């Protein structure tokens, strides 16, 4: 069995962080940063790493869930049946379809002499996935995908979509029927809407996909009602009181009979070659379709075979989305600037001669990071290939070397921007990290909102009531610049903010006052130091006992802390060496933020010292966080994956693959009662 190297661990960590950042921008902010093809590449790389080295798997990995999370503006609704995504086949040639068919046949243990499998081929719409819940034929709730487990309640907005029936066309409708589909905006509707908006001097929509997603996420349903939205149904969620058809094709026919719109561009096909022909046929007609697509979808037609194949991780084995090639054009790279993101990452941005690609005029394109610039050998003054995959931010693919002249200049981000262009803090790039970052985390205006939200989060300082919308107002109005400014807020300054009356303001001030009494681990975690999570913050607090000693530590000292390696140590030193950050810490202490300190604890303490636990399933009484807290309080470590290094697995109801792996490795498995007994009596060897 192979074991992951330190480089593997670091690469997996970097990939997880980057994918979560992309998920946040794509699903929460409606501001995608990368083409789908680049996102898929990163996701597949992480999947491959975790598959090759199971010890790299973590419970919070984006591979364990569908990217993304619930917006605070809408109430959360838990999906009765998770809204999972399907696998993306990025091989845009016929071989992509053939590979999918071969994989399905192999997993069904079919031989060459067995007849071809039957599939339903559909279009892959570019809109917003939605779940419609009908009870006794009436539409009672509509939710977005969210994180796959819970979504946003957008019923009021969805009711304004005229294509969606408020009552099913059925004399005896199912007791419960959840219909999955896509809300989108037709291209002609999009163009007409923008034309009217321009004439009225109003804001136009960026593209059809964002237009559809943004409309459904409007707090005012009147705005959604004024948007030209459409809908296609393609699947099911929870169903009671209805016999589901035996094939995918019959299911779509049944949904159509209920009065739900179903795309007519679909076909039942036999074998991989027929799928490849469908892919090519739709590609030839893609530009003439009335709506945007970025691929086609193949689904095994028979539902009994779908159930036999089942799911792997977050995806069904019986379906795939087969993408089309991204659209490209050639233009001149005039210069390279940087943008500082909410987490301090400096992203190089190409300034281009205007070029029409993918239906819009492009003047800027992402270059991702210095490694990508070096790998592609892109230079200022080059003619470059620009790709616009779907309706997302364009990227520079490669230089056109045949047109390169001697005047082109190589670009080095750290040389061009040794200091943050926003706050002048020094820019650092960790060993083996792709991203360069501003080190002024608590001070930098570009990171201000992110730093405040992290500082106030439940596991950090825990200021109840300080959410995204309020932080936006406080920062945009220049009321709060650093976390220390939170402790200077007054009642009237808060009460005058939008949707913030005196009672809400008083409650927030009470929460801020309570947060002055915290713990050292929480405070260290709240600082938002790169690579320092909750567990590392606890280790640092235990090892040093005081913030003063931590701030004075050098690299040699930091490397003595359990689980702190050179990368984490360098992140701590970079943060602490920035005068702006130390100033904010001093201001926080001056504002009365305090915590108990203790003598340094150099050796692990507690009944579980040196032991690694994994939690799986649902425990009868303890939440996962509560169980984790009890274990860590006794010096134990809680991991997200089972490996040979695991000492105990605590299993509850519906424990899955982690329990199976623990049994195969002959690792001790306990229930909640067994954990409580060990907490009381200690570990019996």
Secondary structure, 3 states (H helix, E strand, C coil): CCCCCHHHHHHHHHHHHHHHHHHHHHHHCCCCCCCHHHHHHHHHHHHHHHHHCHHHCCCCCHHHCCCCCCCCCCCEEECCCCCCCCEEECCCCHHHHHHHHHHHHHHCCCCCCCCCCEEEEEEEECCEEEEEEEECCEEEEEEECCCCCEEEECHHHHCCCCCCCCECCCCCCCCEEEEEEEEECCHHHHHHHHHHHHHCCCCCCCCHHHHHHHHHCCCCHHHHHCCCCEEEEEEEEEEECCCCCCEHHHHHHHHHHCCCCCCCCCEEEECHHHHHHHHHHHHHHHHHCCCCEEEEEEEECEHHHHHHHCEECCEECCEEEEECCCEEEEEEEEEEEEEECCCCEEEEEEEEEEEEECCEEEEEEECCCHHHHHHHCCCECCEEEEEECCCCCCEEEEECHHHCCCCCECCCHHHHCCECCCCCCEEECCCCCCCEEECCCCCCHHHHHHHHHHHHCCCCCCCCCCCHHHHHHHHHCCCCCCHHHHHHCCHHHHHCCCCCCHHHHHHHHHHHHHCCEEEHHHHHHHCCCCCCCHHHHHHHHHHHCCHHHHHCCCHHHHCCCCCCCHHHHHHHHHHHHCHHHHHHHHHHHHCCCEEECCCCCCCCCCCCCCCEEEEECECCCCCHHHHHHHHHHCCCEEECCCCCCCCEEEECECCCHHHHHHHHCCCEEECHHHHHHHHHHCCCC
